[in-house]
Amino acid sequence: MNASVASLQELFTRLADDPEKPDRVDGTWRFADLVDGPISAGVWTATAETIVFDNYSVNEVMLMLGGRLRLVDADGTSHLIEKDDLFYLPKGWSGTWEILEDMQKLYVIIE
């Protein structure tokens, strides 16, 4: 197992074991020591709205915990994301988030 995979497993274990840990800030847990670059993870919630992104600033892996989201890539390709879907947006992605129902996601960002 490579160091990055082991570090992500450790991260999720730490989140699951103690969701109220002292280094939790505004719903985000920050771990700068787990991989080669800074990593942050947490739970993010949003109400129904549309958000346009031009050049997404990070690599982000997300697990939809609830709600519905339509991602529309810059080329018009559409993806419906629902509860229990795992999805990834690479740094530089451009497109639109159409939050169809109030949503909650678990995210991991590696900068």
Backbone torsions as a table, in degrees:
resi	resn	phi	psi	omega
1	MET	NA	131.6	-179.3
2	ASN	-78.8	166.1	-174.1
3	ALA	-62.8	-36.9	-178.2
4	SER	-66.0	-43.6	178.9
5	VAL	-64.0	-45.0	178.6
6	ALA	-61.0	-38.8	180.0
7	SER	-66.2	-40.5	178.0
8	LEU	-67.1	-38.1	176.2
9	GLN	-62.8	-41.9	177.7
10	GLU	-62.4	-42.5	179.7
11	LEU	-58.2	-51.1	-179.2
12	PHE	-65.4	-34.5	175.9
13	THR	-63.0	-44.2	-180.0
14	ARG	-64.7	-40.4	177.8
15	LEU	-64.3	-43.4	-178.2
16	ALA	-68.6	-37.2	-176.3
17	ASP	-72.6	-33.2	-173.5
18	ASP	-149.2	77.2	-176.8
19	PRO	-67.1	-10.9	178.8
20	GLU	-107.4	23.7	-176.5
21	LYS	-55.8	151.8	-173.9
22	PRO	-61.5	-26.9	-178.2
23	ASP	-89.8	16.5	175.0
24	ARG	-81.4	128.5	-178.2
25	VAL	-129.6	120.3	176.9
26	ASP	49.6	43.7	177.8
27	GLY	81.0	1.9	-178.1
28	THR	-119.3	131.3	173.4
29	TRP	-96.1	135.1	-178.2
30	ARG	-117.2	129.0	179.1
31	PHE	-132.2	102.8	-178.5
32	ALA	-90.3	-6.9	-170.8
33	ASP	-108.5	7.3	-171.6
34	LEU	-92.7	-29.1	-179.3
35	VAL	-135.6	-176.6	-176.5
36	ASP	-61.2	-31.9	178.8
37	GLY	-120.9	173.9	178.1
38	PRO	-60.4	142.2	177.5
39	ILE	-132.6	141.6	174.7
40	SER	-137.7	152.2	-179.7
41	ALA	-148.5	155.5	178.1
42	GLY	175.0	-167.7	178.2
43	VAL	-116.2	131.9	-178.3
44	TRP	-122.8	135.4	177.9
45	THR	-121.4	151.2	178.8
46	ALA	-152.4	150.2	175.4
47	THR	-91.7	167.2	-178.1
48	ALA	-57.6	124.2	178.2
49	GLU	-170.6	174.8	175.8
50	THR	-117.5	131.9	-179.3
51	ILE	-127.1	127.1	178.6
52	VAL	-101.0	130.9	178.6
53	PHE	-116.6	134.3	172.8
54	ASP	-123.7	108.5	179.9
55	ASN	71.1	68.1	178.5
56	TYR	-47.5	134.4	-166.9
57	SER	-86.3	-9.5	-175.8
58	VAL	-142.9	165.6	167.2
59	ASN	-88.4	125.8	-174.2
60	GLU	-137.7	129.4	172.9
61	VAL	-105.8	134.1	-175.5
62	MET	-134.7	146.5	173.5
63	LEU	-120.6	120.7	-179.3
64	MET	-75.5	119.4	-179.6
65	LEU	-91.2	-26.2	179.2
66	GLY	-173.0	158.1	179.7
67	GLY	92.5	-170.8	179.6
68	ARG	-140.9	140.6	-177.8
69	LEU	-137.1	136.0	171.2
70	ARG	-110.2	121.6	173.3
71	LEU	-97.0	129.5	177.1
72	VAL	-119.8	112.7	179.3
73	ASP	-66.5	161.8	179.7
74	ALA	-56.8	-28.0	179.5
75	ASP	-85.0	1.5	177.5
76	GLY	96.8	-7.4	177.5
77	THR	-64.6	132.7	-175.5
78	SER	-113.3	141.1	179.4
79	HIS	-133.3	123.4	176.4
80	LEU	-90.2	124.6	-179.1
81	ILE	-113.9	127.0	-179.2
82	GLU	-130.2	177.6	-179.5
83	LYS	-47.4	135.6	178.8
84	ASP	75.8	0.7	175.1
85	ASP	-79.5	138.0	175.7
86	LEU	-103.7	132.2	179.5
87	PHE	-145.2	162.7	-173.5
88	TYR	-135.2	135.8	171.0
89	LEU	-121.2	124.2	179.9
90	PRO	-82.1	154.4	173.3
91	LYS	-55.2	133.5	180.0
92	GLY	97.6	-9.5	180.0
93	TRP	-60.3	143.2	174.4
94	SER	-128.8	140.5	179.2
95	GLY	164.0	-161.8	-174.9
96	THR	-126.6	137.0	169.6
97	TRP	-97.7	118.5	172.4
98	GLU	-106.8	99.6	-179.9
99	ILE	-80.2	106.1	-172.9
100	LEU	-82.6	-32.7	176.3
101	GLU	-138.5	146.2	177.2
102	ASP	-42.2	132.5	-173.3
103	MET	-126.6	160.0	175.1
104	GLN	-140.1	133.1	179.9
105	LYS	-135.6	149.0	168.6
106	LEU	-95.1	134.1	-177.7
107	TYR	-132.3	153.1	170.9
108	VAL	-131.5	125.1	178.8
109	ILE	-117.3	128.4	173.8
110	ILE	-115.5	116.4	-175.6
111	GLU	-89.3	NA	NA
